[in-house]
């Protein structure tokens, strides 16, 4: 069985954490697709959020990971894409709920907000936790309905 490909991107503030997570994904048996950035020089986070969110939005990848300084900019940008449910996660418990209740398909992390041990724990839980479905599916259907009204009054 081929390892699941996980696209991962960051800006300069998330670069160091992204590099660590790429290695950790390999340890866990995943195939990380590093879309950049490739160093600590200042870049614009929407460029990298768009690469990962685009892959997930188009169905090319099941899920992805984004890292910037706080995770806020990456999550805002990613959530502009159809079919993307990006969750900014700061704890193991949030990682679990992001998957079980929200079926989050993009994990956003704050490189300046989290230590590497916590980031690794969050990544592992997020990757290994399944969506519960049930009443949560109904809620995701409502989100998709709202998403279909983008640019129009709901």
C-alpha positions as CSV (number, residue, x, y, z in Angstrom):
1,X,0.0,0.0,0.0
2,X,1.4,3.4,-0.9
3,X,1.8,6.0,1.8
4,X,-0.7,8.8,1.9
5,X,0.6,12.0,0.4
6,X,0.3,15.0,2.7
7,X,1.0,18.4,1.2
8,X,2.6,20.8,3.7
9,X,3.4,24.5,3.3
10,X,4.6,27.3,5.4
11,X,5.7,30.9,5.3
12,X,9.0,32.1,6.8
13,X,7.6,32.2,10.4
14,X,6.5,28.6,10.1
15,X,9.5,27.3,8.1
16,X,11.4,25.7,11.0
17,X,8.3,23.9,12.3
18,X,7.4,22.8,8.8
19,X,10.8,21.3,8.3
20,X,10.5,19.3,11.5
21,X,7.0,18.1,10.6
22,X,8.1,16.9,7.2
23,X,10.5,14.5,9.0
24,X,7.9,13.5,11.5
25,X,5.4,12.7,8.7
26,X,8.0,10.3,7.2
27,X,8.5,8.7,10.7
28,X,4.8,8.1,10.9
29,X,4.7,6.5,7.4
30,X,3.3,9.3,5.4
31,X,4.6,10.8,2.2
32,X,5.0,14.6,2.8
33,X,4.8,16.9,-0.2
34,X,6.7,20.0,0.8
35,X,5.4,22.9,-1.3
36,X,7.6,25.5,0.4
37,X,8.8,27.9,1.5
38,X,12.4,26.8,1.2
39,X,14.0,29.1,3.8
40,X,13.6,31.8,6.5
41,X,13.4,34.7,4.0
42,X,10.2,36.7,4.2
43,X,7.4,35.4,2.0
44,X,3.6,35.8,1.7
45,X,1.6,33.1,3.5
46,X,-1.3,33.2,1.0
47,X,0.9,31.8,-1.7
48,X,1.7,28.6,0.2
49,X,-1.8,28.3,1.8
50,X,-3.2,28.4,-1.8
51,X,-1.0,25.6,-3.0
52,X,-2.0,23.2,-0.2
53,X,-5.7,24.3,-0.1
54,X,-5.9,24.1,-3.9
55,X,-4.8,20.4,-3.8
56,X,-7.4,19.6,-1.1
57,X,-10.1,21.7,-2.7
58,X,-9.7,19.9,-6.1
59,X,-9.6,16.5,-4.5
60,X,-6.0,15.8,-5.5
61,X,-5.2,15.2,-1.8
62,X,-7.3,14.1,1.1
63,X,-5.8,16.5,3.6
64,X,-2.9,18.9,4.2
65,X,-0.9,20.9,6.8
66,X,-0.1,24.6,6.9
67,X,2.2,26.5,9.2
68,X,2.7,30.2,9.7
69,X,3.6,32.3,12.8
70,X,0.2,32.0,14.4
71,X,-1.7,29.7,12.0
72,X,-4.3,32.4,11.7
73,X,-3.4,33.7,8.2
74,X,-3.0,30.2,6.8
75,X,-6.4,29.1,8.2
76,X,-8.2,32.2,6.9
77,X,-6.7,31.8,3.4
78,X,-7.3,28.0,3.2
79,X,-10.9,28.4,4.2
80,X,-11.6,30.6,1.1
81,X,-11.3,27.4,-1.0
82,X,-14.4,25.3,-1.7
83,X,-14.5,22.0,0.2
84,X,-11.7,23.0,2.6
85,X,-12.3,22.8,6.3
86,X,-9.0,24.2,7.8
87,X,-8.7,24.2,11.5
88,X,-6.3,26.3,13.6
89,X,-5.3,23.9,16.3
90,X,-3.4,24.7,19.5
91,X,-3.9,21.6,21.6
92,X,-4.3,17.9,21.4
93,X,-7.9,18.2,22.4
94,X,-8.6,20.7,19.6
95,X,-6.9,18.3,17.1
96,X,-9.3,15.5,18.2
97,X,-12.4,17.7,17.9
98,X,-11.2,19.2,14.6
99,X,-11.4,15.7,13.1
100,X,-14.3,14.0,15.1
101,X,-16.7,16.9,14.9
102,X,-15.6,19.0,11.9
103,X,-13.8,16.6,9.6
104,X,-11.0,19.2,9.2
105,X,-9.0,18.4,6.1
106,X,-6.3,21.0,6.6
107,X,-4.4,21.4,9.9
108,X,-3.1,24.9,10.5
109,X,-0.4,25.4,13.1
110,X,1.3,28.4,14.6
111,X,5.1,28.0,14.5
112,X,5.6,30.8,17.0
113,X,2.8,29.6,19.3
114,X,3.6,25.9,19.8
115,X,6.7,24.0,20.9
116,X,7.7,21.1,18.6
117,X,6.6,18.4,21.1
118,X,3.1,19.8,21.2
119,X,3.1,20.3,17.4
120,X,4.1,16.7,16.9
121,X,1.4,15.4,19.3
122,X,-1.2,17.5,17.5
123,X,-0.1,16.3,14.0
124,X,-0.3,12.6,15.2
125,X,-3.7,12.9,16.8
126,X,-5.1,14.9,13.8
127,X,-3.8,12.3,11.3
128,X,-5.0,9.3,13.3
129,X,-8.5,10.5,14.3
130,X,-11.5,9.6,12.2
131,X,-14.6,11.8,11.6
132,X,-17.5,10.6,13.7
133,X,-20.3,11.4,11.2
134,X,-23.8,11.3,12.6
135,X,-25.1,14.7,13.7
136,X,-21.8,16.2,12.7
137,X,-22.5,15.3,9.0
138,X,-25.7,17.3,9.1
139,X,-23.7,20.3,10.3
140,X,-21.1,19.9,7.6
141,X,-23.9,19.8,5.0
142,X,-25.1,23.1,6.3
143,X,-21.6,24.6,6.0
144,X,-21.5,23.3,2.4
145,X,-24.8,24.9,1.7
146,X,-23.5,28.3,3.0
147,X,-20.4,27.8,0.9
148,X,-22.5,27.4,-2.2
149,X,-23.9,30.9,-1.5
150,X,-20.5,32.6,-1.5
151,X,-20.8,36.1,-3.1
152,X,-24.5,36.1,-2.7
153,X,-26.7,37.0,0.2
154,X,-27.6,33.8,2.2
